[in-house]
Each structure stands twice: as structure tokens, then as C-alpha cells.
Amino acid sequence: MKKEPNLHKIDRIMRGIIGLGCIYIGFIDTSLITNRVVAILMGVFGIVNLWAFATHRCPVYTAAGFSTVVKPSRPLED
């Protein structure tokens, strides 16, 4: 069973940017967040966002039955 994507292109781009930023703050530049647990959670949040970016699917959107993908409209039938 093929799962359809539920992320729009703009949504995916934003998740990629946010994911990279969170990974940088959480795992690379650890001086920005002094609490280690919060830094790890920030990095994990970044990984989840990059996973959603790569797979075109958000697990939270799937659970909520939500999608940002614009479906093509059908022409009106006479």
C-alpha cells in the first residue's frame, strides 16, 4: 500500500530549514542551550523534521488526518 504525501512543497522546505537549524543548535553548537536534555530534544525534533522532509509525510498530520497538499480540482460536469 503506497501512502500519499501530506506535505506541500513550501511546508517541506520550511521543515528542511527548521530541521537543519534544530540539529545545529541541539548537537553541533551546544553553547547556545546549556541544558543538555533540552539540547538533545531540540536535535531529535530536527531529525524528525528532516525525516518528514525526505519522506513527504508528517506523522502528526497523518494521525490528525490533515494534509497541506493541494489537490487538483475537477472541472464541473454538465
PyMOL Python script that loads the backbone (N, CA, C, O; Angstrom):
from pymol import cmd

cmd.read_pdbstr("""\
ATOM      1  N   MET A   1       0.839  -1.166   0.000  1.00  0.00           N
ATOM      2  CA  MET A   1       0.000   0.000   0.000  1.00  0.00           C
ATOM      3  C   MET A   1       0.888   1.235   0.000  1.00  0.00           C
ATOM      4  O   MET A   1       1.707   1.424   0.900  1.00  0.00           O
ATOM      5  N   LYS A   2       0.720   2.075  -1.020  1.00  0.00           N
ATOM      6  CA  LYS A   2       1.508   3.294  -1.118  1.00  0.00           C
ATOM      7  C   LYS A   2       0.805   4.414  -0.365  1.00  0.00           C
ATOM      8  O   LYS A   2      -0.382   4.670  -0.566  1.00  0.00           O
ATOM      9  N   LYS A   3       1.549   5.068   0.494  1.00  0.00           N
ATOM     10  CA  LYS A   3       0.996   6.182   1.255  1.00  0.00           C
ATOM     11  C   LYS A   3       1.227   7.471   0.491  1.00  0.00           C
ATOM     12  O   LYS A   3       2.324   7.727  -0.008  1.00  0.00           O
ATOM     13  N   GLU A   4       0.177   8.281   0.405  1.00  0.00           N
ATOM     14  CA  GLU A   4       0.280   9.538  -0.315  1.00  0.00           C
ATOM     15  C   GLU A   4       0.950  10.602   0.550  1.00  0.00           C
ATOM     16  O   GLU A   4       0.799  10.598   1.772  1.00  0.00           O
ATOM     17  N   PRO A   5       1.690  11.514  -0.083  1.00  0.00           N
ATOM     18  CA  PRO A   5       2.316  12.595   0.688  1.00  0.00           C
ATOM     19  C   PRO A   5       1.259  13.525   1.282  1.00  0.00           C
ATOM     20  O   PRO A   5       0.189  13.715   0.705  1.00  0.00           O
ATOM     21  N   ASN A   6       1.575  14.097   2.439  1.00  0.00           N
ATOM     22  CA  ASN A   6       0.653  15.045   3.052  1.00  0.00           C
ATOM     23  C   ASN A   6       1.320  16.392   3.353  1.00  0.00           C
ATOM     24  O   ASN A   6       0.803  17.183   4.142  1.00  0.00           O
ATOM     25  N   LEU A   7       2.469  16.645   2.721  1.00  0.00           N
ATOM     26  CA  LEU A   7       3.173  17.920   2.913  1.00  0.00           C
ATOM     27  C   LEU A   7       3.298  18.664   1.586  1.00  0.00           C
ATOM     28  O   LEU A   7       3.745  18.102   0.586  1.00  0.00           O
ATOM     29  N   HIS A   8       2.902  19.914   1.592  1.00  0.00           N
ATOM     30  CA  HIS A   8       3.055  20.783   0.430  1.00  0.00           C
ATOM     31  C   HIS A   8       4.533  21.124   0.262  1.00  0.00           C
ATOM     32  O   HIS A   8       5.315  20.990   1.203  1.00  0.00           O
ATOM     33  N   LYS A   9       4.911  21.561  -0.928  1.00  0.00           N
ATOM     34  CA  LYS A   9       6.310  21.882  -1.215  1.00  0.00           C
ATOM     35  C   LYS A   9       6.864  22.934  -0.256  1.00  0.00           C
ATOM     36  O   LYS A   9       7.982  22.789   0.239  1.00  0.00           O
ATOM     37  N   ILE A  10       6.095  23.993   0.010  1.00  0.00           N
ATOM     38  CA  ILE A  10       6.553  25.048   0.919  1.00  0.00           C
ATOM     39  C   ILE A  10       6.703  24.496   2.336  1.00  0.00           C
ATOM     40  O   ILE A  10       7.658  24.830   3.037  1.00  0.00           O
ATOM     41  N   ASP A  11       5.765  23.657   2.755  1.00  0.00           N
ATOM     42  CA  ASP A  11       5.827  23.012   4.069  1.00  0.00           C
ATOM     43  C   ASP A  11       7.097  22.169   4.186  1.00  0.00           C
ATOM     44  O   ASP A  11       7.769  22.194   5.218  1.00  0.00           O
ATOM     45  N   ARG A  12       7.423  21.428   3.133  1.00  0.00           N
ATOM     46  CA  ARG A  12       8.634  20.601   3.136  1.00  0.00           C
ATOM     47  C   ARG A  12       9.891  21.457   3.235  1.00  0.00           C
ATOM     48  O   ARG A  12      10.802  21.126   3.994  1.00  0.00           O
ATOM     49  N   ILE A  13       9.954  22.552   2.480  1.00  0.00           N
ATOM     50  CA  ILE A  13      11.133  23.421   2.510  1.00  0.00           C
ATOM     51  C   ILE A  13      11.331  24.004   3.908  1.00  0.00           C
ATOM     52  O   ILE A  13      12.449  24.033   4.424  1.00  0.00           O
ATOM     53  N   MET A  14      10.242  24.466   4.513  1.00  0.00           N
ATOM     54  CA  MET A  14      10.332  25.019   5.871  1.00  0.00           C
ATOM     55  C   MET A  14      10.795  23.956   6.864  1.00  0.00           C
ATOM     56  O   MET A  14      11.597  24.251   7.751  1.00  0.00           O
ATOM     57  N   ARG A  15      10.305  22.729   6.730  1.00  0.00           N
ATOM     58  CA  ARG A  15      10.734  21.654   7.625  1.00  0.00           C
ATOM     59  C   ARG A  15      12.212  21.339   7.448  1.00  0.00           C
ATOM     60  O   ARG A  15      12.902  21.037   8.422  1.00  0.00           O
ATOM     61  N   GLY A  16      12.701  21.406   6.221  1.00  0.00           N
ATOM     62  CA  GLY A  16      14.124  21.189   5.988  1.00  0.00           C
ATOM     63  C   GLY A  16      14.983  22.245   6.663  1.00  0.00           C
ATOM     64  O   GLY A  16      15.990  21.924   7.295  1.00  0.00           O
ATOM     65  N   ILE A  17      14.588  23.499   6.528  1.00  0.00           N
ATOM     66  CA  ILE A  17      15.332  24.603   7.138  1.00  0.00           C
ATOM     67  C   ILE A  17      15.280  24.501   8.666  1.00  0.00           C
ATOM     68  O   ILE A  17      16.304  24.603   9.340  1.00  0.00           O
ATOM     69  N   ILE A  18      14.075  24.300   9.197  1.00  0.00           N
ATOM     70  CA  ILE A  18      13.918  24.189  10.656  1.00  0.00           C
ATOM     71  C   ILE A  18      14.665  22.973  11.185  1.00  0.00           C
ATOM     72  O   ILE A  18      15.301  23.041  12.237  1.00  0.00           O
ATOM     73  N   GLY A  19      14.590  21.863  10.462  1.00  0.00           N
ATOM     74  CA  GLY A  19      15.287  20.641  10.890  1.00  0.00           C
ATOM     75  C   GLY A  19      16.785  20.835  10.976  1.00  0.00           C
ATOM     76  O   GLY A  19      17.414  20.433  11.955  1.00  0.00           O
ATOM     77  N   LEU A  20      17.364  21.454   9.948  1.00  0.00           N
ATOM     78  CA  LEU A  20      18.812  21.693   9.970  1.00  0.00           C
ATOM     79  C   LEU A  20      19.196  22.643  11.102  1.00  0.00           C
ATOM     80  O   LEU A  20      20.212  22.444  11.769  1.00  0.00           O
ATOM     81  N   GLY A  21      18.381  23.676  11.316  1.00  0.00           N
ATOM     82  CA  GLY A  21      18.653  24.622  12.393  1.00  0.00           C
ATOM     83  C   GLY A  21      18.590  23.965  13.760  1.00  0.00           C
ATOM     84  O   GLY A  21      19.440  24.216  14.614  1.00  0.00           O
ATOM     85  N   CYS A  22      17.582  23.122  13.972  1.00  0.00           N
ATOM     86  CA  CYS A  22      17.447  22.440  15.268  1.00  0.00           C
ATOM     87  C   CYS A  22      18.585  21.453  15.508  1.00  0.00           C
ATOM     88  O   CYS A  22      19.074  21.326  16.631  1.00  0.00           O
ATOM     89  N   ILE A  23      19.000  20.764  14.468  1.00  0.00           N
ATOM     90  CA  ILE A  23      20.123  19.837  14.618  1.00  0.00           C
ATOM     91  C   ILE A  23      21.400  20.609  14.938  1.00  0.00           C
ATOM     92  O   ILE A  23      22.193  20.177  15.775  1.00  0.00           O
ATOM     93  N   TYR A  24      21.602  21.744  14.279  1.00  0.00           N
ATOM     94  CA  TYR A  24      22.781  22.561  14.557  1.00  0.00           C
ATOM     95  C   TYR A  24      22.777  23.041  16.011  1.00  0.00           C
ATOM     96  O   TYR A  24      23.785  22.933  16.710  1.00  0.00           O
ATOM     97  N   ILE A  25      21.638  23.568  16.456  1.00  0.00           N
ATOM     98  CA  ILE A  25      21.553  24.081  17.827  1.00  0.00           C
ATOM     99  C   ILE A  25      21.643  22.956  18.854  1.00  0.00           C
ATOM    100  O   ILE A  25      22.287  23.117  19.890  1.00  0.00           O
ATOM    101  N   GLY A  26      21.009  21.828  18.580  1.00  0.00           N
ATOM    102  CA  GLY A  26      20.960  20.744  19.554  1.00  0.00           C
ATOM    103  C   GLY A  26      22.219  19.899  19.645  1.00  0.00           C
ATOM    104  O   GLY A  26      22.587  19.451  20.731  1.00  0.00           O
ATOM    105  N   PHE A  27      22.890  19.672  18.506  1.00  0.00           N
ATOM    106  CA  PHE A  27      24.014  18.742  18.511  1.00  0.00           C
ATOM    107  C   PHE A  27      25.368  19.358  18.182  1.00  0.00           C
ATOM    108  O   PHE A  27      26.396  18.852  18.632  1.00  0.00           O
ATOM    109  N   ILE A  28      25.391  20.437  17.407  1.00  0.00           N
ATOM    110  CA  ILE A  28      26.676  20.970  16.946  1.00  0.00           C
ATOM    111  C   ILE A  28      27.145  22.137  17.812  1.00  0.00           C
ATOM    112  O   ILE A  28      28.226  22.070  18.398  1.00  0.00           O
ATOM    113  N   ASP A  29      26.354  23.201  17.903  1.00  0.00           N
ATOM    114  CA  ASP A  29      26.734  24.361  18.713  1.00  0.00           C
ATOM    115  C   ASP A  29      26.037  24.251  20.071  1.00  0.00           C
ATOM    116  O   ASP A  29      25.007  24.883  20.307  1.00  0.00           O
ATOM    117  N   THR A  30      26.605  23.454  20.940  1.00  0.00           N
ATOM    118  CA  THR A  30      25.967  23.172  22.230  1.00  0.00           C
ATOM    119  C   THR A  30      26.082  24.326  23.224  1.00  0.00           C
ATOM    120  O   THR A  30      25.538  24.241  24.324  1.00  0.00           O
ATOM    121  N   SER A  31      26.774  25.391  22.862  1.00  0.00           N
ATOM    122  CA  SER A  31      26.874  26.532  23.780  1.00  0.00           C
ATOM    123  C   SER A  31      25.592  27.380  23.778  1.00  0.00           C
ATOM    124  O   SER A  31      25.394  28.182  24.690  1.00  0.00           O
ATOM    125  N   LEU A  32      24.730  27.219  22.787  1.00  0.00           N
ATOM    126  CA  LEU A  32      23.507  28.012  22.712  1.00  0.00           C
ATOM    127  C   LEU A  32      22.460  27.567  23.737  1.00  0.00           C
ATOM    128  O   LEU A  32      21.710  28.394  24.256  1.00  0.00           O
ATOM    129  N   ILE A  33      22.410  26.275  24.025  1.00  0.00           N
ATOM    130  CA  ILE A  33      21.466  25.742  25.019  1.00  0.00           C
ATOM    131  C   ILE A  33      22.299  25.029  26.081  1.00  0.00           C
ATOM    132  O   ILE A  33      22.996  24.058  25.785  1.00  0.00           O
ATOM    133  N   THR A  34      22.221  25.512  27.307  1.00  0.00           N
ATOM    134  CA  THR A  34      23.056  24.939  28.367  1.00  0.00           C
ATOM    135  C   THR A  34      22.460  23.669  28.962  1.00  0.00           C
ATOM    136  O   THR A  34      23.200  22.825  29.468  1.00  0.00           O
ATOM    137  N   ASN A  35      21.147  23.515  28.914  1.00  0.00           N
ATOM    138  CA  ASN A  35      20.506  22.316  29.438  1.00  0.00           C
ATOM    139  C   ASN A  35      20.647  21.196  28.409  1.00  0.00           C
ATOM    140  O   ASN A  35      20.108  21.294  27.307  1.00  0.00           O
ATOM    141  N   ARG A  36      21.364  20.140  28.760  1.00  0.00           N
ATOM    142  CA  ARG A  36      21.675  19.062  27.818  1.00  0.00           C
ATOM    143  C   ARG A  36      20.430  18.317  27.348  1.00  0.00           C
ATOM    144  O   ARG A  36      20.350  17.929  26.182  1.00  0.00           O
ATOM    145  N   VAL A  37      19.459  18.113  28.232  1.00  0.00           N
ATOM    146  CA  VAL A  37      18.236  17.404  27.857  1.00  0.00           C
ATOM    147  C   VAL A  37      17.461  18.205  26.809  1.00  0.00           C
ATOM    148  O   VAL A  37      16.972  17.640  25.831  1.00  0.00           O
ATOM    149  N   VAL A  38      17.351  19.503  27.010  1.00  0.00           N
ATOM    150  CA  VAL A  38      16.654  20.365  26.055  1.00  0.00           C
ATOM    151  C   VAL A  38      17.395  20.376  24.715  1.00  0.00           C
ATOM    152  O   VAL A  38      16.763  20.369  23.659  1.00  0.00           O
ATOM    153  N   ALA A  39      18.717  20.392  24.752  1.00  0.00           N
ATOM    154  CA  ALA A  39      19.508  20.376  23.525  1.00  0.00           C
ATOM    155  C   ALA A  39      19.283  19.079  22.746  1.00  0.00           C
ATOM    156  O   ALA A  39      19.154  19.103  21.522  1.00  0.00           O
ATOM    157  N   ILE A  40      19.237  17.959  23.448  1.00  0.00           N
ATOM    158  CA  ILE A  40      19.001  16.670  22.782  1.00  0.00           C
ATOM    159  C   ILE A  40      17.595  16.630  22.184  1.00  0.00           C
ATOM    160  O   ILE A  40      17.412  16.160  21.061  1.00  0.00           O
ATOM    161  N   LEU A  41      16.611  17.117  22.924  1.00  0.00           N
ATOM    162  CA  LEU A  41      15.243  17.157  22.404  1.00  0.00           C
ATOM    163  C   LEU A  41      15.154  18.057  21.170  1.00  0.00           C
ATOM    164  O   LEU A  41      14.426  17.747  20.227  1.00  0.00           O
ATOM    165  N   MET A  42      15.887  19.159  21.174  1.00  0.00           N
ATOM    166  CA  MET A  42      15.918  20.048  20.015  1.00  0.00           C
ATOM    167  C   MET A  42      16.514  19.327  18.807  1.00  0.00           C
ATOM    168  O   MET A  42      16.000  19.448  17.695  1.00  0.00           O
ATOM    169  N   GLY A  43      17.586  18.584  19.021  1.00  0.00           N
ATOM    170  CA  GLY A  43      18.198  17.820  17.933  1.00  0.00           C
ATOM    171  C   GLY A  43      17.281  16.731  17.404  1.00  0.00           C
ATOM    172  O   GLY A  43      17.205  16.521  16.193  1.00  0.00           O
ATOM    173  N   VAL A  44      16.592  16.044  18.285  1.00  0.00           N
ATOM    174  CA  VAL A  44      15.660  14.997  17.868  1.00  0.00           C
ATOM    175  C   VAL A  44      14.500  15.606  17.072  1.00  0.00           C
ATOM    176  O   VAL A  44      14.060  15.035  16.074  1.00  0.00           O
ATOM    177  N   PHE A  45      14.012  16.756  17.514  1.00  0.00           N
ATOM    178  CA  PHE A  45      12.969  17.466  16.775  1.00  0.00           C
ATOM    179  C   PHE A  45      13.455  17.794  15.362  1.00  0.00           C
ATOM    180  O   PHE A  45      12.693  17.686  14.402  1.00  0.00           O
ATOM    181  N   GLY A  46      14.712  18.188  15.236  1.00  0.00           N
ATOM    182  CA  GLY A  46      15.288  18.466  13.922  1.00  0.00           C
ATOM    183  C   GLY A  46      15.359  17.228  13.056  1.00  0.00           C
ATOM    184  O   GLY A  46      15.094  17.291  11.855  1.00  0.00           O
ATOM    185  N   ILE A  47      15.715  16.097  13.656  1.00  0.00           N
ATOM    186  CA  ILE A  47      15.785  14.841  12.907  1.00  0.00           C
ATOM    187  C   ILE A  47      14.399  14.445  12.399  1.00  0.00           C
ATOM    188  O   ILE A  47      14.260  14.018  11.253  1.00  0.00           O
ATOM    189  N   VAL A  48      13.377  14.583  13.241  1.00  0.00           N
ATOM    190  CA  VAL A  48      12.010  14.258  12.828  1.00  0.00           C
ATOM    191  C   VAL A  48      11.577  15.156  11.674  1.00  0.00           C
ATOM    192  O   VAL A  48      10.936  14.686  10.734  1.00  0.00           O
ATOM    193  N   ASN A  49      11.917  16.432  11.733  1.00  0.00           N
ATOM    194  CA  ASN A  49      11.568  17.343  10.645  1.00  0.00           C
ATOM    195  C   ASN A  49      12.294  16.979   9.352  1.00  0.00           C
ATOM    196  O   ASN A  49      11.701  17.047   8.276  1.00  0.00           O
ATOM    197  N   LEU A  50      13.556  16.596   9.438  1.00  0.00           N
ATOM    198  CA  LEU A  50      14.275  16.172   8.233  1.00  0.00           C
ATOM    199  C   LEU A  50      13.713  14.870   7.677  1.00  0.00           C
ATOM    200  O   LEU A  50      13.680  14.679   6.461  1.00  0.00           O
ATOM    201  N   TRP A  51      13.269  13.970   8.559  1.00  0.00           N
ATOM    202  CA  TRP A  51      12.643  12.723   8.105  1.00  0.00           C
ATOM    203  C   TRP A  51      11.356  13.046   7.337  1.00  0.00           C
ATOM    204  O   TRP A  51      11.104  12.476   6.276  1.00  0.00           O
ATOM    205  N   ALA A  52      10.540  13.966   7.881  1.00  0.00           N
ATOM    206  CA  ALA A  52       9.304  14.372   7.203  1.00  0.00           C
ATOM    207  C   ALA A  52       9.636  15.044   5.868  1.00  0.00           C
ATOM    208  O   ALA A  52       8.933  14.834   4.879  1.00  0.00           O
ATOM    209  N   PHE A  53      10.684  15.840   5.834  1.00  0.00           N
ATOM    210  CA  PHE A  53      11.129  16.483   4.593  1.00  0.00           C
ATOM    211  C   PHE A  53      11.480  15.432   3.539  1.00  0.00           C
ATOM    212  O   PHE A  53      11.099  15.564   2.376  1.00  0.00           O
ATOM    213  N   ALA A  54      12.193  14.410   3.941  1.00  0.00           N
ATOM    214  CA  ALA A  54      12.650  13.395   2.995  1.00  0.00           C
ATOM    215  C   ALA A  54      11.535  12.468   2.518  1.00  0.00           C
ATOM    216  O   ALA A  54      11.546  12.024   1.369  1.00  0.00           O
ATOM    217  N   THR A  55      10.577  12.173   3.391  1.00  0.00           N
ATOM    218  CA  THR A  55       9.526  11.213   3.037  1.00  0.00           C
ATOM    219  C   THR A  55       8.248  11.871   2.529  1.00  0.00           C
ATOM    220  O   THR A  55       7.337  11.170   2.090  1.00  0.00           O
ATOM    221  N   HIS A  56       8.158  13.187   2.576  1.00  0.00           N
ATOM    222  CA  HIS A  56       6.975  13.945   2.147  1.00  0.00           C
ATOM    223  C   HIS A  56       5.767  13.678   3.036  1.00  0.00           C
ATOM    224  O   HIS A  56       4.638  13.968   2.642  1.00  0.00           O
ATOM    225  N   ARG A  57       5.984  13.133   4.225  1.00  0.00           N
ATOM    226  CA  ARG A  57       4.880  12.787   5.123  1.00  0.00           C
ATOM    227  C   ARG A  57       5.198  13.222   6.545  1.00  0.00           C
ATOM    228  O   ARG A  57       6.311  13.027   7.035  1.00  0.00           O
ATOM    229  N   CYS A  58       4.203  13.815   7.202  1.00  0.00           N
ATOM    230  CA  CYS A  58       4.337  14.210   8.598  1.00  0.00           C
ATOM    231  C   CYS A  58       3.522  13.236   9.447  1.00  0.00           C
ATOM    232  O   CYS A  58       2.332  13.055   9.193  1.00  0.00           O
ATOM    233  N   PRO A  59       4.139  12.604  10.455  1.00  0.00           N
ATOM    234  CA  PRO A  59       3.379  11.644  11.271  1.00  0.00           C
ATOM    235  C   PRO A  59       2.253  12.300  12.071  1.00  0.00           C
ATOM    236  O   PRO A  59       1.221  11.670  12.302  1.00  0.00           O
ATOM    237  N   VAL A  60       2.428  13.537  12.492  1.00  0.00           N
ATOM    238  CA  VAL A  60       1.370  14.240  13.231  1.00  0.00           C
ATOM    239  C   VAL A  60       0.199  14.545  12.293  1.00  0.00           C
ATOM    240  O   VAL A  60      -0.958  14.373  12.674  1.00  0.00           O
ATOM    241  N   TYR A  61       0.493  14.994  11.070  1.00  0.00           N
ATOM    242  CA  TYR A  61      -0.566  15.248  10.100  1.00  0.00           C
ATOM    243  C   TYR A  61      -1.318  13.955   9.783  1.00  0.00           C
ATOM    244  O   TYR A  61      -2.542  13.966   9.644  1.00  0.00           O
ATOM    245  N   THR A  62      -0.594  12.846   9.669  1.00  0.00           N
ATOM    246  CA  THR A  62      -1.225  11.572   9.378  1.00  0.00           C
ATOM    247  C   THR A  62      -2.177  11.172  10.496  1.00  0.00           C
ATOM    248  O   THR A  62      -3.299  10.743  10.226  1.00  0.00           O
ATOM    249  N   ALA A  63      -1.749  11.307  11.742  1.00  0.00           N
ATOM    250  CA  ALA A  63      -2.589  10.947  12.882  1.00  0.00           C
ATOM    251  C   ALA A  63      -3.826  11.841  12.964  1.00  0.00           C
ATOM    252  O   ALA A  63      -4.893  11.386  13.376  1.00  0.00           O
ATOM    253  N   ALA A  64      -3.689  13.108  12.574  1.00  0.00           N
ATOM    254  CA  ALA A  64      -4.803  14.047  12.644  1.00  0.00           C
ATOM    255  C   ALA A  64      -5.676  14.019  11.389  1.00  0.00           C
ATOM    256  O   ALA A  64      -6.736  14.643  11.359  1.00  0.00           O
ATOM    257  N   GLY A  65      -5.237  13.298  10.353  1.00  0.00           N
ATOM    258  CA  GLY A  65      -5.988  13.265   9.107  1.00  0.00           C
ATOM    259  C   GLY A  65      -5.912  14.584   8.350  1.00  0.00           C
ATOM    260  O   GLY A  65      -6.856  14.962   7.656  1.00  0.00           O
ATOM    261  N   PHE A  66      -4.799  15.277   8.483  1.00  0.00           N
ATOM    262  CA  PHE A  66      -4.606  16.605   7.913  1.00  0.00           C
ATOM    263  C   PHE A  66      -3.603  16.523   6.772  1.00  0.00           C
ATOM    264  O   PHE A  66      -2.712  15.673   6.789  1.00  0.00           O
ATOM    265  N   SER A  67      -3.741  17.401   5.779  1.00  0.00           N
ATOM    266  CA  SER A  67      -2.809  17.450   4.665  1.00  0.00           C
ATOM    267  C   SER A  67      -2.691  18.883   4.167  1.00  0.00           C
ATOM    268  O   SER A  67      -3.679  19.617   4.138  1.00  0.00           O
ATOM    269  N   THR A  68      -1.491  19.280   3.777  1.00  0.00           N
ATOM    270  CA  THR A  68      -1.294  20.598   3.179  1.00  0.00           C
ATOM    271  C   THR A  68      -1.111  20.498   1.674  1.00  0.00           C
ATOM    272  O   THR A  68      -0.861  21.507   1.014  1.00  0.00           O
ATOM    273  N   VAL A  69      -1.230  19.298   1.124  1.00  0.00           N
ATOM    274  CA  VAL A  69      -1.112  19.106  -0.311  1.00  0.00           C
ATOM    275  C   VAL A  69      -2.378  19.625  -0.979  1.00  0.00           C
ATOM    276  O   VAL A  69      -3.490  19.303  -0.560  1.00  0.00           O
ATOM    277  N   VAL A  70      -2.201  20.423  -2.015  1.00  0.00           N
ATOM    278  CA  VAL A  70      -3.336  20.972  -2.751  1.00  0.00           C
ATOM    279  C   VAL A  70      -3.739  19.957  -3.813  1.00  0.00           C
ATOM    280  O   VAL A  70      -2.949  19.612  -4.692  1.00  0.00           O
ATOM    281  N   LYS A  71      -4.957  19.494  -3.722  1.00  0.00           N
ATOM    282  CA  LYS A  71      -5.458  18.526  -4.694  1.00  0.00           C
ATOM    283  C   LYS A  71      -5.994  19.289  -5.909  1.00  0.00           C
ATOM    284  O   LYS A  71      -6.627  20.333  -5.755  1.00  0.00           O
ATOM    285  N   PRO A  72      -5.742  18.771  -7.111  1.00  0.00           N
ATOM    286  CA  PRO A  72      -6.276  19.452  -8.302  1.00  0.00           C
ATOM    287  C   PRO A  72      -7.804  19.367  -8.298  1.00  0.00           C
ATOM    288  O   PRO A  72      -8.387  18.328  -7.988  1.00  0.00           O
ATOM    289  N   SER A  73      -8.424  20.473  -8.645  1.00  0.00           N
ATOM    290  CA  SER A  73      -9.889  20.486  -8.651  1.00  0.00           C
ATOM    291  C   SER A  73     -10.405  19.866  -9.954  1.00  0.00           C
ATOM    292  O   SER A  73      -9.791  19.994 -11.013  1.00  0.00           O
ATOM    293  N   ARG A  74     -11.534  19.203  -9.841  1.00  0.00           N
ATOM    294  CA  ARG A  74     -12.157  18.587 -11.015  1.00  0.00           C
ATOM    295  C   ARG A  74     -13.040  19.628 -11.692  1.00  0.00           C
ATOM    296  O   ARG A  74     -13.676  20.438 -11.017  1.00  0.00           O
ATOM    297  N   PRO A  75     -13.083  19.611 -13.020  1.00  0.00           N
ATOM    298  CA  PRO A  75     -13.982  20.548 -13.707  1.00  0.00           C
ATOM    299  C   PRO A  75     -15.445  20.178 -13.434  1.00  0.00           C
ATOM    300  O   PRO A  75     -15.770  19.012 -13.213  1.00  0.00           O
ATOM    301  N   LEU A  76     -16.295  21.164 -13.453  1.00  0.00           N
ATOM    302  CA  LEU A  76     -17.715  20.914 -13.235  1.00  0.00           C
ATOM    303  C   LEU A  76     -18.296  20.137 -14.405  1.00  0.00           C
ATOM    304  O   LEU A  76     -18.001  20.414 -15.568  1.00  0.00           O
ATOM    305  N   GLU A  77     -19.112  19.178 -14.076  1.00  0.00           N
ATOM    306  CA  GLU A  77     -19.746  18.379 -15.112  1.00  0.00           C
ATOM    307  C   GLU A  77     -21.107  18.956 -15.436  1.00  0.00           C
ATOM    308  O   GLU A  77     -21.811  19.447 -14.554  1.00  0.00           O
ATOM    309  N   ASP A  78     -21.476  18.894 -16.717  1.00  0.00           N
ATOM    310  CA  ASP A  78     -22.793  19.399 -17.126  1.00  0.00           C
ATOM    311  C   ASP A  78     -23.884  18.408 -16.851  1.00  0.00           C
ATOM    312  O   ASP A  78     -25.050  18.679 -17.137  1.00  0.00           O
TER     313      ASP A  78
END
""", "prot")
cmd.dss("prot")
cmd.show_as("cartoon", "prot")
cmd.util.cbc("prot")
cmd.orient("prot")
